Amino acid sequence: MIGFPKEEYLKRLDNIHKKLENENIDAIVITSPANFRYFSGLDSNFWESPTRPWFLIISKNGKIKALVPSIGLSAIESTFIKDIEVWQSPNPKDEGTSLLKKIIKTFPKNSNIGFELGMETYLRMSIKEFLKIKKDLQEYNFIDSTNIVWSLRKIKSDLEIKNIEKVCSITSKVFNNLINKISLGMSEREIATIFKKDLINNGVDYIMYLSCASGINGYNQIICNPSEKKIGDGDILIIDTGSTLNGYYCDFDRNFGFGNINQKSLDAYNKLWDATEKTLEIIKPGISCKEVYESLSKNLFSSNVKSSVGRMGHGFGLQLTEPPSIMIDDNTILEKNMILALEPSIEIENDLMLVHEENILITQNGNRLLSSRTPKELPVINV
C-alpha cells in the first residue's frame, strides 16, 4: 500500500457500503486492476499476466474478502485485508470459479450481486466462467454495479489529489526543460527517449503511456508510439504522456515547432490556447461537461464549421482515462475534487491537426491547474 495509509481504504469501504445499501445490492465482485487497487491498495504490475483472475468481494454489511491465486497470497497479506482465500493456479479448469460460487452462495437467495459490466471497465475473468456462474446460480440476480464504483472514484480524496498534483508537477518540469535538449534532425524516438529518461530521473514511477507524432504543419494522429522519423524544417511534434506516481496518472501533452512554421498552424495553436483560456474561466462546480464542451467548441469553430471531434477531455486518476467525458451528450455535473484533462483539438488542413491538453482540479469555487500552463506561443526550435 505504497503512499496510502490503512485509513484511506477503510474510508473507501465505508463509502461503498453506503452505496450498496442505498442501491439494495448485497455484494459487489471486483475483478479489474484499477478497481482492485482502489479498494485493496495492492501495488503490483502483475496484472500484465492475464493467466490468473483476482477477486474482491465487498458486501453491504461491511465485510471485504479477497479471493486470489496462490502466487498472490503474500502480496494480498501486505494489505489491510485479513479475510483471504486462495486456490492453486494456474488451473484452467477452475480459476477460482468454484470458490467464488461458494462465496456468493453464502448470501440469501434472490440477493443482488454486482459485477463490473458497464462502460469504461471490464471483467478480468473468463466470460465463459462468468456466464456459467450465472447459469448455475439462477436464484441470484447478477447486475451491473459500474455506476456505483465510478460515483466514488470520480471524486478524489486529498491523498489522491496530492499524488496526481505531484506527478503533474514533475511532468510539467520535464516538458518545460525539453526544449533545451532537442534539435532538428533528431528522430521522434530519440526525443521520446530523452523525455522518458528525464521523467524517471525526476521521480515518476512509470511511463505507462507515451504517444509521439510529427509532421509538416501538424500531425494526423496522437495515439501511436514514436517512430524513427527525423524531425525536419516546418515540423510540429507532439508528445502526450500518461506517467504515474503511486499508481496515479497525469495526462497532458505539449507541442514543439521546428524551423519555419506555417502561419496557419501558428494561428491554430493560438486559437487552441485562447479557447482553453476562456473555458478555464467558466469551469466550476455546478456546470456540466456538456457546457464545457460547448465553450471549447464555440471558441474553436465558426457557426458553419462542424467539429468531428468525439470529445474534448475526460477524467483521469488510477486510469489514464476515466469518466466523465467532455462531450456534447455528457450531462455530468462537475463537483469539487473531480480531476479532468481538458483536451481541445483543431483540424488545420488535409487531416492535419493540433491538440492541447491541460490537467485541472475542480475546486470549491472554480478550478486550479495541475499541469503548468502550456506556452501561449508555440515553442520553436531553430537548431
SULSULZI-V880343 format. One record per residue. N is the residue number from 1. SS is DSSP state (2 for helix, 1 for strand, 0 for the rest). OMEGA is omega as a letter, one per 40 degrees, with the letter a starting at -180 (NA if undefined). NEAR is the number of other ideal C-beta (glycine too) atoms within 8 Angstrom. Layout:
N:SS:OMEGA:NEAR, N:SS:OMEGA:NEAR
This chain:
1:0:a:12, 2:0:i:6, 3:0:a:6, 4:0:i:9, 5:0:i:5, 6:2:a:7, 7:2:i:6, 8:2:a:11, 9:2:i:14, 10:2:i:9, 11:2:i:9, 12:2:i:11, 13:2:i:12, 14:2:i:8, 15:2:a:9, 16:2:i:14, 17:2:i:12, 18:2:i:8, 19:2:i:12, 20:2:i:16, 21:2:a:8, 22:2:a:6, 23:0:a:8, 24:0:i:6, 25:0:a:14, 26:0:i:11, 27:1:i:14, 28:1:i:14, 29:1:a:13, 30:1:i:13, 31:0:a:14, 32:0:a:11, 33:2:a:7, 34:2:i:9, 35:2:i:14, 36:2:i:13, 37:2:a:12, 38:2:a:10, 39:2:a:13, 40:2:a:14, 41:0:a:10, 42:0:a:10, 43:0:a:8, 44:0:i:6, 45:0:i:5, 46:2:i:8, 47:2:i:7, 48:2:i:5, 49:0:a:6, 50:0:a:4, 51:0:a:5, 52:0:i:10, 53:0:i:10, 54:0:a:12, 55:1:i:13, 56:1:i:16, 57:1:a:13, 58:1:a:14, 59:1:a:12, 60:0:a:9, 61:0:i:5, 62:0:a:6, 63:0:i:7, 64:1:a:12, 65:1:i:13, 66:1:i:14, 67:1:a:15, 68:1:i:14, 69:1:a:14, 70:2:a:9, 71:2:a:7, 72:2:a:12, 73:2:a:10, 74:2:a:6, 75:2:a:11, 76:2:i:13, 77:2:i:7, 78:0:i:6, 79:0:a:12, 80:0:a:9, 81:0:a:11, 82:0:i:4, 83:0:a:8, 84:1:i:12, 85:1:a:10, 86:1:i:10, 87:1:i:12, 88:0:a:6, 89:0:e:11, 90:0:i:7, 91:0:a:8, 92:0:a:4, 93:0:a:3, 94:0:i:7, 95:0:i:14, 96:0:a:14, 97:2:a:11, 98:2:i:7, 99:2:i:10, 100:2:i:13, 101:2:i:11, 102:2:a:8, 103:2:i:11, 104:2:a:14, 105:0:i:7, 106:0:i:5, 107:0:i:10, 108:0:i:5, 109:0:a:5, 110:0:i:6, 111:0:i:11, 112:1:a:9, 113:1:a:15, 114:1:i:12, 115:1:i:13, 116:0:a:15, 117:0:a:9, 118:0:a:8, 119:0:i:5, 120:0:i:8, 121:0:a:12, 122:0:i:5, 123:0:i:10, 124:0:i:10, 125:0:i:11, 126:0:i:8, 127:2:i:7, 128:2:a:6, 129:2:i:10, 130:2:i:11, 131:2:i:8, 132:2:i:9, 133:2:i:13, 134:2:a:9, 135:2:a:7, 136:2:a:7, 137:0:a:11, 138:0:i:6, 139:0:i:5, 140:0:i:12, 141:1:i:7, 142:1:a:8, 143:1:i:10, 144:1:i:9, 145:0:a:13, 146:2:a:12, 147:2:i:8, 148:2:a:14, 149:2:a:15, 150:2:i:12, 151:2:i:9, 152:2:a:11, 153:2:a:11, 154:0:i:12, 155:0:a:10, 156:0:i:11, 157:0:i:9, 158:2:i:5, 159:2:i:9, 160:2:i:10, 161:2:a:12, 162:2:a:8, 163:2:i:13, 164:2:i:19, 165:2:a:10, 166:2:a:10, 167:2:i:15, 168:2:a:13, 169:2:i:10, 170:2:a:14, 171:2:i:15, 172:2:i:10, 173:2:a:10, 174:2:i:12, 175:2:a:11, 176:2:a:8, 177:2:a:9, 178:2:a:15, 179:0:a:9, 180:0:a:4, 181:0:a:7, 182:0:a:10, 183:0:i:6, 184:0:i:11, 185:0:i:6, 186:0:i:9, 187:1:i:11, 188:2:a:14, 189:2:i:10, 190:2:i:8, 191:2:a:16, 192:2:i:13, 193:2:i:8, 194:2:a:11, 195:2:a:14, 196:2:i:10, 197:2:i:8, 198:2:i:12, 199:2:i:14, 200:2:a:9, 201:2:a:6, 202:0:i:9, 203:0:i:7, 204:0:i:13, 205:0:a:7, 206:1:i:7, 207:1:a:12, 208:1:a:8, 209:1:i:11, 210:1:i:14, 211:1:a:13, 212:1:i:16, 213:1:i:12, 214:1:i:11, 215:1:i:10, 216:1:i:8, 217:0:a:12, 218:0:a:12, 219:1:a:13, 220:0:i:8, 221:0:a:6, 222:0:a:10, 223:0:a:4, 224:0:i:7, 225:0:i:7, 226:0:a:10, 227:0:i:9, 228:0:a:6, 229:0:i:7, 230:1:a:7, 231:0:a:14, 232:0:a:10, 233:0:i:7, 234:0:i:10, 235:1:i:12, 236:1:a:17, 237:1:i:15, 238:1:i:16, 239:1:i:15, 240:1:a:14, 241:1:i:15, 242:1:i:13, 243:1:a:17, 244:1:i:14, 245:1:a:13, 246:0:i:10, 247:0:a:10, 248:1:a:11, 249:1:i:15, 250:0:i:15, 251:0:i:13, 252:1:a:13, 253:1:i:11, 254:1:a:10, 255:1:i:14, 256:1:i:15, 257:1:a:14, 258:1:i:15, 259:0:a:12, 260:0:a:5, 261:0:i:13, 262:0:a:9, 263:2:i:6, 264:2:i:9, 265:2:i:15, 266:2:i:12, 267:2:i:8, 268:2:i:12, 269:2:i:12, 270:2:i:10, 271:2:i:11, 272:2:a:15, 273:2:a:11, 274:2:i:9, 275:2:i:13, 276:2:a:14, 277:2:a:8, 278:2:a:10, 279:2:i:14, 280:2:a:12, 281:0:a:6, 282:0:a:10, 283:0:i:14, 284:0:i:11, 285:0:i:10, 286:0:i:5, 287:0:a:10, 288:1:i:10, 289:2:i:14, 290:2:i:11, 291:2:i:9, 292:2:i:17, 293:2:a:15, 294:2:i:9, 295:2:i:12, 296:2:a:15, 297:2:a:11, 298:2:a:7, 299:2:a:10, 300:2:a:11, 301:0:i:8, 302:0:a:4, 303:0:a:4, 304:0:i:3, 305:0:a:6, 306:0:a:4, 307:0:i:7, 308:0:a:4, 309:0:a:7, 310:0:i:3, 311:0:a:11, 312:0:i:13, 313:1:a:14, 314:1:i:13, 315:1:i:12, 316:0:a:16, 317:0:i:12, 318:0:i:10, 319:0:a:8, 320:0:i:8, 321:0:i:9, 322:1:i:12, 323:1:e:10, 324:1:i:9, 325:1:i:9, 326:0:a:15, 327:0:a:11, 328:0:a:7, 329:0:i:5, 330:0:a:13, 331:0:i:7, 332:0:i:8, 333:1:i:8, 334:0:a:14, 335:0:i:9, 336:0:i:8, 337:0:i:10, 338:0:i:12, 339:1:a:14, 340:1:i:14, 341:1:i:13, 342:1:a:18, 343:0:i:12, 344:0:i:15, 345:1:a:11, 346:1:i:10, 347:1:a:8, 348:0:i:12, 349:0:i:6, 350:0:i:4, 351:0:i:5, 352:0:a:12, 353:1:i:12, 354:1:a:16, 355:1:i:13, 356:0:i:14, 357:0:i:14, 358:1:i:13, 359:1:a:16, 360:1:i:14, 361:1:i:13, 362:1:a:15, 363:0:a:9, 364:0:a:5, 365:0:a:5, 366:0:i:8, 367:1:i:10, 368:1:i:7, 369:1:i:10, 370:0:i:12, 371:0:i:14, 372:0:a:9, 373:0:i:7, 374:0:a:12, 375:0:a:6, 376:0:i:6, 377:0:a:7, 378:0:i:12, 379:1:a:10, 380:1:a:9, 381:1:a:12, 382:0:a:6, 383:0:NA:4
